[in-house]
């Protein structure tokens, strides 16, 4: 055998060995992959427990003061002076406007003069009566003269009373030239300026005073919410149920929470057929006069639940408008389970009303590829740590 033949033989043997080794390696890799595929995948799971919690629901509201009083003139005249400015806080009885109406001062003077005249006539009639009376008693003149004198005195006294009433009425009208605040509150817009002609028939009021020592927040509930309200709170009457509602808070338009809590005081007894809702009113104290009539806010109503099943929102999936969660059984197999939840949520959690119970284990996250019956390796997460993490 030549040297060339030997070299060719050795090369052939080497190639065969390499080919056999390569085939053997591929078989080992496939076997390893098959073995890995048979092993269940690891998923985080959490065991559900009953917890006491408080749910909060926000309702859009409109704020109104206790009183919104339109200030209108009762007489015709020109605005002579304005004593307050828009936005000022006033007390009851404080002067607001002065109206120039000289005719009312003249009426007072005329009425006073009429009183003076009537008093003189009364005195003259009384003098005549007093003069006639003794003459009748002595039968010097007839009794008819005395009765005439008495009737004349009464007529003059009636005229004096009428003159005094006219003076009182004139003084009342004169008093209307000075407009004062009927209630405590805050001055609104003042459309008329000094020199403007105003009357009781003017289209706009002189101003509006809002009494905002307390502020009413008006909001609405739909029919379902009204029914839930009636069931959630105990009481024989609507008033009794209202007393059971806890204090409510107010979310201002900038997102901050108002410092004072309020109470729900009234619920409309009738549902609006056009909107399908009923009106409710919550009252909030307003010592700092921060709240103003016409402002918008949110009324936040808390609802305490003693034993609630909470599930993280990320642990659910939506299929055709229904919610599902993967429940892990004792063998490690998962099953997609339909659940029912409350409308309002607790942060990043749903409150489950049907489909789950305390002690059930659910897949926490990463379940997009799971199918019913698939066995998994459960990586248990403490419920308290899950809740604490999702609350951040």
C-alpha positions, 0 to 999 in steps of 0.5 A: 500500500502506497503512502498516498493510499494510506493518507486517503484511508486516514482522511476517510476515517476522520470524516466518518468519525466527525459525521457520527459525532455530529449526528450524535450531538443533534440527537442529544440536543433534541432529547434535551429540548424535548425533556425541557418542553415536558417540564412545566413553566414557572408562573407567579401565583397569589392566593386570594384572601378576604380583606376589609376595604373602602371603595370610593366613587366620584360624582360630578357636582355643581356648587351653590351657596345657601342663598343666592339673593338678587338685589333689585331696586324697588324705586326708579332713580339714578345710582348715586353711589356704590359702597361695595365692590365685586367679590366683597364680603358683606354683612346683613344690613350693610349699605350697598347702593345709594339711589338718587330719587328726590321725588321721595324726599319731597313726598316725605315733606308733603306728607309731613305738611299734611300731618301738621294741617290735619293736626290743626283741624283735629284741634279745632274740631276738638275745641268745637266739641268741647265748647258745644258739650256744656251748652247741650248739658244746659239745654242751651242748644240741641243735642244735634249740634253736639253730635255734629261736632263729635262726628266732625272731630272723628272725621278730622282724626281719621284724616290725621291718621291717613296723613300719618300713614302717607308719611310712613309710606313716603319714608319707606319709599325714601328708605328704598333709595339706600339699598342694604344687604338682606343677608350675609354673603359675597357680592357678585357682578355689578352690571350698573355703574354710578349714574345708571338709571335703574328701576324695579323693571330693570332686566338685570339685578343691581348685584347678587349676594351669595351666602356661602357660609355653607355650600351645597354640592348637587350631583346625580345618581342613575336608577341602578345606583339609587337601587344600590343605595337603597339596599346598602344602607339600612333604615325604615325611611329615606331619612334613616338611610341618609343618616347611615351614609358616611361623610363625603369628601369634595375634589376641587377642579384642580384635583386637590381634596377640600379640607372639610368633609361634608354630609349628604342631606337630601335625595330627590324623591323622583327620578327625572324621566329625561335623564333617568337620574335622581338629584342628591345634595351634600353640604360642606362648611365653608369657613375660609370662603374657598368654595364659590357658587357656580363652581364644579367639583367631584363628590367622593362617596366612600363605601366600606366592605368588610370581607371583600375578594380583591384581585389585581387588574393585571391578573384578568383578561377581557373576552367579549365584554366578560372578565376571566382569571386563570385559577390554579388547581391542586395539581398545578393545572390552570383553568380560565374562570369567568368572574364578576366584579363591582363597577367601582374599583379599589386602585389597581384592584377589582372587587370580585362578586362572583367566580372566585373565593378566598383560598383560590390561587390565580396566575398573577401575570404573564398568562397570555399563552396559557390554555385550559389544562396546562400544568404550571410551576407555581411561584407563590407570591405573598398576597400582602406584598402584591397588594403593597406593590400595586398600591405604589 
